[in-house]
Amino acid sequence: MHCFDLSFASPAENLAGDEALLNWCEAKGGAALRFWESPVPFVVLGYGNRADLEVHLDACALGQIPVLRRCSGGGTVLQGPGCLNYAVVLELAQEPLLGTVSGANSFVLHRVAAALGKCLSEPAERCGDTDLVWRGRKFSGNAQRRRRTHLLFHGTVLLDLNLPLTDRCLKFPSRTPAYRQARTHGEFIGAVPLRAAEVKQALAQVWHAESADAIWPADETARLVHDCYSQPVWNLRL
């Protein structure tokens, strides 16, 4: 598995990068792992989310915080410094569990939770469909995008994100897991006391990923930025 530790300057490039990696693996075969972290805060909608229901758009505009949409499902989250992202692209034929959404959630999150729990010296629990929880608080949300031969599974690990900004930018979600119990963002999410380097090392070991000698799909990333991730018709469905 190729491993890319690659963050871009803009939110659009970072989101496009995950989808470009999926397209690259579909075209060439194989699997890949990427890590990235945004240098600026931004809101990212799940593919099926409505911005007016999930986001305090006026507050985001006032704070000059962009609102974008990703290619995968799941809920709306705040990105920014201190939020480490991972994206793993797997061949569906590699493992029978990857043949279904629920099976892929189990296959990937079991490995991620075990790796991060080892780093924390305490269990990281899976709650709801795609959340990871430590000491009662969600520190990782995850989602997937499925294609004919490959799967993109990507998620967040909260390390030092500006958590108060979450309540200012995001409304209470339109859909929540039962274990949330109506908690506000500030009461529900939390960071884990880990360094980005140790999280990257742990997840790279889980997936047996090594530094890539392959060339990053820069042209495909740029195309997706131009066609989708920089366009209001994609991000806000205007």
HELIX and SHEET records of a PDB file:
HELIX    1   1 PRO A   11  LYS A   28  1                                  18    
HELIX    2   2 ALA A   51  GLU A   54  1                                   4    
HELIX    3   3 LEU A   57  LEU A   62  1                                   6    
HELIX    4   4 LEU A   92  GLN A   94  5                                   3    
HELIX    5   5 PRO A   96  GLY A   99  5                                   4    
HELIX    6   6 VAL A  101  LEU A  120  1                                  20    
HELIX    7   7 LEU A  163  CYS A  169  1                                   7    
HELIX    8   8 ALA A  178  ARG A  180  5                                   3    
HELIX    9   9 HIS A  185  PHE A  188  1                                   4    
HELIX   10  10 ALA A  196  VAL A  206  1                                  11    
HELIX   11  11 ALA A  218  LEU A  224  1                                   7    
HELIX   12  12 VAL A  225  TYR A  229  3                                   5    
HELIX   13  13 PRO A  232  ASN A  235  1                                   4    
SHEET    1   A 8 GLU A 125  CYS A 127  0                                        
SHEET    2   A 8 ASP A 131  TRP A 134 -1                                        
SHEET    3   A 8 ARG A 137  ARG A 146 -1                                        
SHEET    4   A 8 HIS A 150  LEU A 158 -1                                        
SHEET    5   A 8 CYS A  83  GLU A  91 -1                                        
SHEET    6   A 8 ALA A  32  TRP A  36 -1                                        
SHEET    7   A 8 HIS A   2  ASP A   5  1                                        
SHEET    8   A 8 GLU A 210  SER A 211  1                                        
SHEET    1   B 3 VAL A  67  ARG A  69  0                                        
SHEET    2   B 3 PHE A  42  LEU A  45  1                                        
SHEET    3   B 3 VAL A  77  GLN A  79 -1                                        
END                                                                             
